[in-house]
Amino acid sequence: MADDMYEHIIYDGFDFATPAAVEPRLKSRCLTINGVSKAYAMTGWRIGYAGGPAELIAAMAVIQGQATSCPSSVSQAAAVAALNGPQEFLRDRQRSFQARRDLVVAGLNAIDGIECPTPEGAFYTFASCAEVLGRKTPEGALIATDADFCTYVLEHHDVAIVPGRAFGLSPYFRISYATSEEELREALVRIARAVVQLT
């Protein structure tokens, strides 16, 4: 199964490629899934689509039909309009996301104890907080896990970050940069302040 949800949100000159296109002999064994929630900012519309072997798609349609009947007609029409409409804005959004990515990665890496690799796509960073584990909050609470760190940052500095354990990788945390640069700058200031206050 190839999840192509972020096909239009890639950076640094990378070209998107889906497995069935890279190796056509895999086409009969590939299920490619996609949707409009990420690239077209239509998360709440709750609609996606899949391409694959006819017998698999038919079986999926049977299950879908019994589970939820179908996506709403309004969502279907909106998705068709998004996919068939002008696509030029996707490049502008990609550049905007890349600028925000660069801002967040640089800001996180400037914080002593936080290490953040540069993502090549999507709109999240996944940073390590390993070096802050074992430190204590100003109230004396131990930061033993990435979840402890995220809870501390949320409760004391009002920044919502997601523990890496939710994705099977600790001690990391995830930040979405699908927001304004102004809000991201403020969040980085608050995270830096949170880390400085740990002893």
N, C-alpha and C positions, 0 to 999 in steps of 0.2 A: 504494500500500500504506500503510495507516494502522497504526502501531504504538501500540496502546492499553494497553501494559503498565503504565503508571503512572497509569491513570485514577483510582485511589483515593488517589494520593499527590500532591495539588496543594495549594497554599497561598494565603493572603491573600484568601480569598473567591472565587477563580476557580472557574468552573463548567466541568466537563469537557464537551467536545463532540467527537464523532468526525465526520470529513468526510461520511460517508454520511447522518448524521442532520442535519447542518447544511444540506447540499444534496442532497435526495433524488434529484435527477436524476443524481447521480454514482454511485448505488447499483450500477448495472450495471457500473461501471468500477472499483469499489473492492474491494480485498481488505483486510479488517480482521483483524489478528492480536492475540492477547492470551494470557494464561497466568496461572498461579497463583504463579509464583516471587516476584514482588515484593510485591503487596498482601497475599498470604496467607502470605508467608515460607516458601514451599515450593520453594526453588531446587533442592534435591537431588532432587526428585521428577521433574524433567525432563518437564513436560507443558504443552502449550499448545493453543491452538485457533484456528481461523480461520473467518471468514464471508465469503462473496463469491458471485459468479456460480456457478451449479451446475456448469457445464462446467469452470471453473477448479478448484473444490474436488474434482471427480472426478479431474482430472489430477493434482492434488496427492496424492490418496489412492493413486493408482497408484504414484507415485514413492515415497511414504512406505512403502507396503506392500512394495516391493522392497528398500528401503534398510534398514529396521529392523524390519519386520513390523508392530509396533504398540507403543504405550506399554504398560508392564506393567499388568496388571489392578489391582494394588494402587494404582498411581499414578492410574489412571482413577477408581477408587472414591474415593480421597482428594480428587481434584479436584472430583468431583461433590458430595461432602460440603462442601467449602469453598465452592463457588459457590451451593449450595442451602441451606446452613446459616445460622445467625445472622450478620448483617452489621454489627451495632452496633459491634463492636470496631474496625472500619475507621476510624471517626471518631476514636476514642481514639488509634489508631496514627498517624493523620494529624496530630493535635495534638502528639503526642510527637515525630514527625519534624520538625514545624515548629519546635518549641522547640530541638531539636538543630541544625537548620539555622541558626537565629538565633544560637545560641552559636558555631558554627564561623565563620560569616560575620563576626561582630563580632570574634572572636579573630584571624582572619586579617587583617582590615583594620586591626587595632591594631599589626600588625608592619610596621615601616618597610621598604619595598621590596616588599611583597606587596599586591596589590589584588584583591579578590574581589567580583564582583557577586552579587546575591541571586537564587538559583534560584527559579523559580515552581513546581517540581515535582520528583519523583524524590527520591533521598537522596544526592546528590553535590554538592559544590561544585567549581567550575572556576575556579581563581585564577591570576592572572598573576604570574610571577616575573621579568618582564622587567627590573625595576630591580636585581635581584641578579646578573644576568649580567655577566660581566667581573670580578667579585670573586673572591677566592682563599680557599681553606680555610686553617685554621691550619697545615696541612702544606705550603701553597703551591700546591696544585692549582687550576687555573683552572676556574671555573664558567662554561662557555661555552654550555651548552644547558639546557633544562628537564630533560633526562635526567641531566645532570651534577648538577643541583640535587637531583633525587629520589634519586639514588645517594648523594650526600653525606648527605642527611637520614637515609636508611636506615642507611648504614654507620656514621655517627658519632653518631646520636641515636635509632636504633631506631624510626623511624616510617616506615611504608610508605605512600608516595604515588605516584601514577601519572603519568608524563610526558604532557603534552598531545599530544605528537607521535604517541602511540598512537591518538589520535582525530582526527589531521589538523590539530591546532592547537597550535603552539608560539609563544611560550614560556609555556605554562600547565601546571598540574598539577591532578590530581583527587584529592579526598578523599571517602571514603564516610563518612557520619555515621549509618550503620545499626549503631550500637554504643552503649554507655552514655555518659551525659554525663561520668561520671568519667574514662573512657578518652579521651574527646574533649578534656577539659580538660588532661589530661596530655600528649596529643599536641600541643596548641597551645603549651603551655609549651616542649616540646622543639623544635618548629619555630621558635619565637621565639628560643630559645637558639642554634639552628643559624644563623639569619640574623645574629644579633648577632656571632657568632664569625667571620663572613666579613669580609675586609678589602679 
